[in-house]
């Protein structure tokens, strides 16, 4: 009798045990895939087998009722198989073609949204925000809900020049990978953390607090048995608050949101790129964040109206030039847009081709 591999509770189960039979049978033999219509993908194997994926938009924070509904639909139409994508979508994996249309019909009847495929605004990746994170400069799911309500038509259709990926991170630690998204919404702190000296003395380990600061902005204060923060060195990352709750980084009045553009992970057509600052600051105005919503919508529609087919946001900007982009978007160029990092000379625009004069002569397709 062959020995069975012992099971433990350490780590996730092996992915192979979770795959539908059709994927196991055709593993490594998939020939191509197509998108027959928004929200529906079909993968075709060398054997002729077809696997249909119905993509359903999902919030990141979901409840048990939502999970039960999609599981019931998976049991009814997909032999119980579904998966969550990296952008918070649900993909129901259908191996029988006759089940596709009834599934999509019932999804719509139950209020689910189908889309997120091809040249669309993909579901927005975001972090925890005020719901959970202890150092968030803004909310996450609230902002995403407000923005996606405005861009929803682009999630359900595939009429954009290329894929548009939007992400949100609620502070500079960037858990949401906003540094490589077409449009990035980034929460920012603008005030140095305040120190509760009495609480620091009683509740925090001074060496750990000093070591937590990446810019050496925190100095010991022996007189108060606490610490002092040098404002000119602070980068508002909130690491100190993580190890010492007596150093408060969250400030609703001074926290806000910045908008970045032009990043991507894809290696197609052009190399991957980091996003760059477009709007340094927008206020936190819950529950609908009108300034942020309007800014993101304007940038998406500006790109959609002017980019060539297949051009991502950053590729379009690189083609027309950042100077012209700022002009078309109606954005002021400020000192906040200048990279003052110590080694920034490696990325400086230092040639004579970098100039702002004369761009007023161009006519742009903007309202």
N, C-alpha and C positions, 0 to 999 in steps of 0.2 A: 504493500500500500504506500503510495507516494505521500511524502510528508507535506502537510498543509502549512502555508506561511502563517505564522502567528499574527493575530490582529491586536492592535493597540489603539488607544484613544489619542495618540500623538499625531498631529497633522491631519490633513484632509484625506478622504478616500482617494484611491487611484482613479484618474479621470476615465480610464478605459471601462471601468465598471458602470459608468454613468452614460455611456454613449448608446444611442438608439441602434438596434440591430442593423439597419440599412447603412449606417456610417461604419460600423465594424466590418461589414461585408465588403465595403468599397473603400476601405482605408488606404490612402495613398494612390487611389485610382480615379480621382475626380478629374474630369476632362475640362469642364468650363462651368461658369455660372452666368446667369442672366437676371435682369430685373424686369419682369413682364409689366408691372405697374407699381406705383408707389407703395412701399410697405411689403412687397412680395418679392422674395428671391427664390430662384430655383437652381440647384446644383445638379449637374448631369454627370453621371459616371461613365467610364469607358464601357461598362456592361449595359448601359442604357437606363439604369435605375435613376430615378429622380427624387430629390429631397426638396420639399418646399419649406421655406421659412417665412412665417408671417410675423412681421416686426410691429410691436405695439409699444407706444410711448408710455413710460412709467416715471413717476416721481422717484427721487432717491429714497425719501422717507415714506415707507408704505405700512399699511396696517394689515392685520390678520384677514380682514374681510377681502381686501384686494388679492392677497395670496390665495385664499380659498377659491375666489372666482376664477383666476387664471389656471389654477390646478384642476378645477372641475372641467374647464374648457379643454385643457390638455388631455384629461382622461377621456373626454367624449370624442375628440377629433384626432388626437396625436399619440394614442397609446400611452399617454402619461408623460411624454417627453417635451420639455421646454428648457430654455436657458436664459440667463440674464447676460446682456452684453456689457462691455466696459463703459458704455455711455448710458447706463440705466434703462435700456430698453428690455422688453421681454420678447424673445423669439420662440414662437410655437412651431415645433418641428413636425411637419406633416409628411408622411411617407405615401399617403394615398391621395392622388390628385382630386378624386371626387369629393374629398373633405375640405378642400381649400375654400371654395366659395361659400359653403354653409358656415364655415368657421368665421370668415371675414364678415359675413352678414350678421352673425350672432354677436361678434365683438362690437360692431357698430350699434346694435340694438341695446347692448348693455352699457354704452357710453365710453367704450375704449377708443383710443385714437390710433390709427394705422398710418405709418409713414417712416421717415428717417432713413430712407435709402437713396442712393444715387446723388444727383446734384440738388441737395436740399440743405436746410439748416438742421444739423443733427441735434439730437437731444443734448441739453447742456450738462456737462460734467460740473459738479460743484462739491464743496467741502461741507463742514458741519454748520458753520455760522453760529448765530446766537442760540440755536437749539441745544448745542452741546459744547462747542469749543470754548475754552477758558480765555483765549487771547484774541478772539475775533474782533476785527475792526468794523465789520458789517455783517448783516445776515447773509445766508446763502440761499436756502430754499425759497425765501420770500422774494428776493431779487430775481431769481431764476423764473419763478412763477410769473412775475410781472413782465419780464422781458419776453418770455416765451408766449405769453398771451398776445403780444404785439406781432410776433414773428410766426405765429402758428400756421398761417397759410403756406409758408415755405417748408414746414415740416411735412405737410401732407402732399406736397407736389414735388416735382423734379425739374423746375423751370429755371433754376439759377445757373450761372455760367459753370460753376464747379461746386464741390462740397464746401460748406461753410461750417466750421467747428468753433463753437463758443464754449468757454470755460469760465468758472468763477472760483476764486480763492479768497477767503475772508481775511487773510493777512499776508504779510511778506514771506512767511514760511512756505507758502504756495503748495499746499497739499494737493491742490486741484490741477497742477501742471499747466497753469495758465501761461507759462513762459513759452509755450510752443503751440498756441492756438491762433486761429485766424483773427478772432476778436477775444480779448481777455478782459474780464472784469475782476479787478483786484482791490480788496479792502486795504486801506492804509491808515496807520496811526500817525498823527502829526504832533503829538505832544510827548515829551519825555516822561517816562513812568514816575509816578509820585511815590515817595518812600514813607511808609509808616514806621518811624524809627523805633518806637516802643515795641511794635509787633515783630520787627526784624530781630531785635535783641532777644526776644523770648521764643521765637518760632523758627528761625532760619539759621542755617550754617553758613557763616560768612565766606569761608573758602570756596564752597560750592557756588555761591552767588557770584563771586569774582570770576570763577572759572567758566561760568555760563555765558559770559559776555564775549561775543566774537570780535568786538572792536576795542576791548579794554576800556570801555567807558565807565565802568564801575570801579570805584576806589574805596578802600576801607576808611571808616570814620571812627577811630579809636575813642574819641571823646564821647560820642553817643553810643558806642558799641554797636554801630550800624554801618551803613554804606552811603556814599555820595555818588551821584551820577553826573558825569561831564556832558552837558547838553551837546556840545559841538562834535562829540564822538559817537553819540547814540544813533543807531540806525533803526530804532523802533521795532525790533524783531520780536520782543516779548519773551525771549529765552529766560530772562531773569525772573519773570513772573511764574514761569513753569516750575522753577526750583524754590521760589520764595513768594508765596501768596501775599506777603506784606508789601510787595513792590507792584503797584497797580498800573497796568498798561492800558486797560480798557477805559476809554473816555468818550461817552456818547456825543458830547458836544464837538470834540475835535476829530473824531474818527470820520472816515469818508471812503470814497471809492475813486479809483483811477481806471482809465481805459487804455488798453494796449492793443496793438494790431500787428499783423504780418507774420505771425509764427506758424510753424507746421512741423509735423513729425515725418510726413511722407517724403520718400526719396525720389518720387516720380517727377519728371520734367526739370526740377531744380532740387538742390540739396536742402536738407532740413534747416530751419531757421528759427531764431529766437524772435519773439514779438518785441515791439518797441513802443515806447510811451507815446500816446496820442493826446490824452486828456489827463492832466496831473491830478485834478481833484473835482469831485462832484459830491454833494452833501448826502447824508443818510436821511431820507425822507420816507420812512415806512408809513403805510403798508404797501405802497405801489411804486415808490422810487421813480417819480416821473422824469427827473433829469437824466437818470441813468438809462431808463427805458428809451427815452427820446434819442439820446446820443447813440446808443447801440443800433437802434432801428435806422437812424440816418446813415450810419457808416455801412451797414449791410446793404441798404438800398442804393447807396452811392456806388459801391462795388458792383452790385448786380446790374446797374444801368450802364456801366462803363467798361467792365472787364471783358476780355475775349473768352471764347468758349474754352473751358479747361483751365483758366487762370484762377489760382487761389488768390486770396486777398493780398498776401505779401508779394506774390509774383506780379500782380497788377501794379502795386505801388512801386516795385523796383523798375518796372517798365516805364512808368510815367515820371518817376522821380519823387522823392519824399517832399521836395519843395512844392511841387504841383499838387501832391496829395493834400498837404495842409491847406493850400489855397482852395481846392475843390471842396474840402470838408468844412471850410469856414472856421478852421481852428487857429488860434494864435500860437506862434512859436515863442516860447518863454525860456528863461534860464533853467527851468526844471527839465527841459528836454536835452540839456547838455550833459553828456556822460562825464562825471567828475571822479570816476573810479581811478585809483592810483595808476593802473596799467592801461588806462583808456586810450593812450596814444596808439595802441595797436588797431583801434577802430575809428580813430578820428577821420572826419572828412576834411582833409587838409589840402586838396588840390584846388587849382583855379577854376575848376568846373563847378565848385560848390558856391553858389551865389543865389540871392533872392531877387536881384534886380531884373525887371522886364517880364516877370511872370504874369503881371496884370494884363499883358497884351493878349493872352490866350483866352479863348472862349470855352467855357466848361458847361457840361450838361448837368447843371444843378438848378434847383428852384431858387 
